[in-house]
């Protein structure tokens, strides 16, 4: 295995683990996740909670196994775009700003996922085993489509909540 393959494996495993953890967290408390989504301006909060949990689990599994890697990476980008647009951009750059954290974390995950979509999964992946590797310019385009999907979800499913008095 080459050093770049090892680096891509590490990146894939870490991003996949982060997404799996988020998916498990959302799934194990769907009621709490639903209430949280409602408080953040998602009018179809139960639907968003279910989709969030399922999507994050699927993205995580795809990244960990290296299956359809650029599409899983685009899922990270879409998820982080929604998180940025609906919550984190209002708190500024740093994650330690409260009550919501800033956007440095979600943007870092999105940029890392875009790099992964562009570079491909590396040699230790199901994509390579099944000869379905998509990378380079096509991987970049797939990754960029994640931004479009995230903005589409924001347009369809989110409205900024009114400030409480």
NORURFEN-V129409 format. One record per residue. N is the residue number from 1. RES is the residue in one small letter. SS is DSSP state (hx for helix, st for strand, lp for the rest). PHI is phi in degrees with one decimal (none if undefined). PSI is psi in whole degrees, 0 to 359 (999 if undefined). Layout:
n=N res=RES ss=SS phi=PHI psi=PSI
n=N res=RES ss=SS phi=PHI psi=PSI
This chain:
n=1 res=x ss=lp phi=none psi=137
n=2 res=x ss=lp phi=-83.8 psi=165
n=3 res=x ss=hx phi=-60.7 psi=317
n=4 res=x ss=hx phi=-61.7 psi=322
n=5 res=x ss=hx phi=-62.8 psi=319
n=6 res=x ss=hx phi=-65.4 psi=318
n=7 res=x ss=hx phi=-62.3 psi=318
n=8 res=x ss=hx phi=-66.3 psi=322
n=9 res=x ss=hx phi=-62.0 psi=314
n=10 res=x ss=hx phi=-61.3 psi=314
n=11 res=x ss=hx phi=-61.9 psi=314
n=12 res=x ss=hx phi=-60.9 psi=314
n=13 res=x ss=hx phi=-64.1 psi=319
n=14 res=x ss=hx phi=-68.0 psi=310
n=15 res=x ss=hx phi=-59.8 psi=320
n=16 res=x ss=hx phi=-63.6 psi=318
n=17 res=x ss=hx phi=-65.0 psi=318
n=18 res=x ss=hx phi=-60.6 psi=314
n=19 res=x ss=hx phi=-68.9 psi=321
n=20 res=x ss=hx phi=-60.5 psi=316
n=21 res=x ss=hx phi=-61.9 psi=317
n=22 res=x ss=hx phi=-64.1 psi=317
n=23 res=x ss=hx phi=-62.7 psi=316
n=24 res=x ss=hx phi=-62.9 psi=316
n=25 res=x ss=hx phi=-60.5 psi=316
n=26 res=x ss=hx phi=-68.6 psi=321
n=27 res=x ss=hx phi=-72.3 psi=324
n=28 res=x ss=hx phi=-73.3 psi=344
n=29 res=x ss=lp phi=-137.4 psi=67
n=30 res=x ss=hx phi=-61.0 psi=325
n=31 res=x ss=hx phi=-65.5 psi=314
n=32 res=x ss=hx phi=-64.3 psi=320
n=33 res=x ss=hx phi=-64.3 psi=320
n=34 res=x ss=hx phi=-60.6 psi=313
n=35 res=x ss=hx phi=-62.5 psi=320
n=36 res=x ss=hx phi=-64.4 psi=314
n=37 res=x ss=hx phi=-59.7 psi=318
n=38 res=x ss=hx phi=-61.3 psi=319
n=39 res=x ss=hx phi=-68.9 psi=340
n=40 res=x ss=lp phi=-98.0 psi=3
n=41 res=x ss=lp phi=103.9 psi=17
n=42 res=x ss=lp phi=-98.8 psi=104
n=43 res=x ss=lp phi=-64.8 psi=331
n=44 res=x ss=lp phi=-102.1 psi=62
n=45 res=x ss=hx phi=-62.7 psi=318
n=46 res=x ss=hx phi=-64.2 psi=316
n=47 res=x ss=hx phi=-60.3 psi=314
n=48 res=x ss=hx phi=-63.6 psi=322
n=49 res=x ss=hx phi=-63.8 psi=315
n=50 res=x ss=hx phi=-65.1 psi=313
n=51 res=x ss=hx phi=-63.0 psi=320
n=52 res=x ss=hx phi=-60.8 psi=310
n=53 res=x ss=hx phi=-61.4 psi=310
n=54 res=x ss=hx phi=-64.4 psi=317
n=55 res=x ss=hx phi=-65.8 psi=316
n=56 res=x ss=hx phi=-64.3 psi=322
n=57 res=x ss=hx phi=-64.9 psi=315
n=58 res=x ss=hx phi=-64.5 psi=317
n=59 res=x ss=hx phi=-60.4 psi=313
n=60 res=x ss=hx phi=-59.6 psi=314
n=61 res=x ss=hx phi=-63.9 psi=319
n=62 res=x ss=hx phi=-60.9 psi=318
n=63 res=x ss=hx phi=-71.4 psi=316
n=64 res=x ss=hx phi=-61.2 psi=319
n=65 res=x ss=hx phi=-87.2 psi=345
n=66 res=x ss=lp phi=73.1 psi=37
n=67 res=x ss=lp phi=-106.5 psi=122
n=68 res=x ss=lp phi=53.6 psi=47
n=69 res=x ss=hx phi=-51.6 psi=311
n=70 res=x ss=hx phi=-64.7 psi=330
n=71 res=x ss=hx phi=-73.8 psi=321
n=72 res=x ss=hx phi=-64.7 psi=319
n=73 res=x ss=hx phi=-63.4 psi=321
n=74 res=x ss=hx phi=-62.8 psi=326
n=75 res=x ss=hx phi=-64.5 psi=319
n=76 res=x ss=hx phi=-60.7 psi=314
n=77 res=x ss=hx phi=-61.1 psi=315
n=78 res=x ss=hx phi=-62.5 psi=315
n=79 res=x ss=hx phi=-61.5 psi=316
n=80 res=x ss=hx phi=-71.6 psi=330
n=81 res=x ss=hx phi=-65.2 psi=317
n=82 res=x ss=hx phi=-64.0 psi=315
n=83 res=x ss=hx phi=-62.0 psi=317
n=84 res=x ss=hx phi=-62.0 psi=308
n=85 res=x ss=hx phi=-67.4 psi=328
n=86 res=x ss=hx phi=-96.8 psi=339
n=87 res=x ss=lp phi=-135.4 psi=298
n=88 res=x ss=hx phi=-71.5 psi=330
n=89 res=x ss=hx phi=-65.2 psi=335
n=90 res=x ss=hx phi=-77.6 psi=344
n=91 res=x ss=hx phi=-97.3 psi=357
n=92 res=x ss=lp phi=90.5 psi=190
n=93 res=x ss=lp phi=-74.1 psi=312
n=94 res=x ss=lp phi=-79.3 psi=142
n=95 res=x ss=lp phi=-71.1 psi=344
n=96 res=x ss=lp phi=-87.3 psi=2
n=97 res=x ss=lp phi=-73.8 psi=135
n=98 res=x ss=lp phi=-118.1 psi=156
n=99 res=x ss=lp phi=-81.5 psi=335
n=100 res=x ss=lp phi=-102.1 psi=152
n=101 res=x ss=lp phi=-80.9 psi=155
n=102 res=x ss=lp phi=-69.7 psi=181
n=103 res=x ss=lp phi=-94.3 psi=1
n=104 res=x ss=hx phi=-57.7 psi=321
n=105 res=x ss=hx phi=-67.3 psi=310
n=106 res=x ss=hx phi=-69.3 psi=325
n=107 res=x ss=hx phi=-69.2 psi=321
n=108 res=x ss=hx phi=-61.2 psi=317
n=109 res=x ss=hx phi=-63.7 psi=318
n=110 res=x ss=hx phi=-65.0 psi=316
n=111 res=x ss=hx phi=-65.8 psi=320
n=112 res=x ss=hx phi=-62.1 psi=319
n=113 res=x ss=hx phi=-66.7 psi=323
n=114 res=x ss=hx phi=-65.0 psi=319
n=115 res=x ss=hx phi=-62.2 psi=318
n=116 res=x ss=hx phi=-64.3 psi=317
n=117 res=x ss=hx phi=-59.8 psi=322
n=118 res=x ss=hx phi=-74.6 psi=317
n=119 res=x ss=hx phi=-79.8 psi=336
n=120 res=x ss=lp phi=94.6 psi=176
n=121 res=x ss=lp phi=-80.1 psi=345
n=122 res=x ss=lp phi=87.8 psi=171
n=123 res=x ss=lp phi=-71.6 psi=334
n=124 res=x ss=lp phi=-93.8 psi=77
n=125 res=x ss=lp phi=-152.8 psi=157
n=126 res=x ss=hx phi=-68.3 psi=330
n=127 res=x ss=hx phi=-56.3 psi=312
n=128 res=x ss=hx phi=-67.5 psi=318
n=129 res=x ss=hx phi=-60.4 psi=322
n=130 res=x ss=lp phi=-94.7 psi=4
n=131 res=x ss=lp phi=57.8 psi=44
n=132 res=x ss=lp phi=-123.7 psi=28
n=133 res=x ss=lp phi=-67.7 psi=128
n=134 res=x ss=lp phi=-117.9 psi=124
n=135 res=x ss=lp phi=-153.2 psi=192
n=136 res=x ss=hx phi=65.7 psi=219
n=137 res=x ss=hx phi=-62.8 psi=322
n=138 res=x ss=hx phi=-66.4 psi=318
n=139 res=x ss=hx phi=-60.9 psi=319
n=140 res=x ss=hx phi=-61.8 psi=316
n=141 res=x ss=hx phi=-63.2 psi=318
n=142 res=x ss=hx phi=-61.5 psi=315
n=143 res=x ss=hx phi=-61.2 psi=315
n=144 res=x ss=hx phi=-63.0 psi=330
n=145 res=x ss=hx phi=-61.8 psi=334
n=146 res=x ss=hx phi=-61.1 psi=323
n=147 res=x ss=hx phi=-63.8 psi=316
n=148 res=x ss=hx phi=-61.5 psi=318
n=149 res=x ss=hx phi=-63.8 psi=318
n=150 res=x ss=hx phi=-63.4 psi=315
n=151 res=x ss=hx phi=-65.4 psi=325
n=152 res=x ss=hx phi=-63.3 psi=318
n=153 res=x ss=hx phi=-64.6 psi=318
n=154 res=x ss=hx phi=-60.1 psi=315
n=155 res=x ss=hx phi=-63.7 psi=322
n=156 res=x ss=hx phi=-85.4 psi=327
n=157 res=x ss=hx phi=-123.8 psi=7
n=158 res=x ss=lp phi=-137.7 psi=141
n=159 res=x ss=lp phi=-135.9 psi=133
n=160 res=x ss=lp phi=-61.1 psi=126
n=161 res=x ss=lp phi=-68.4 psi=150
n=162 res=x ss=lp phi=-70.1 psi=143
n=163 res=x ss=lp phi=-64.1 psi=134
n=164 res=x ss=lp phi=-80.0 psi=142
n=165 res=x ss=lp phi=-97.4 psi=999
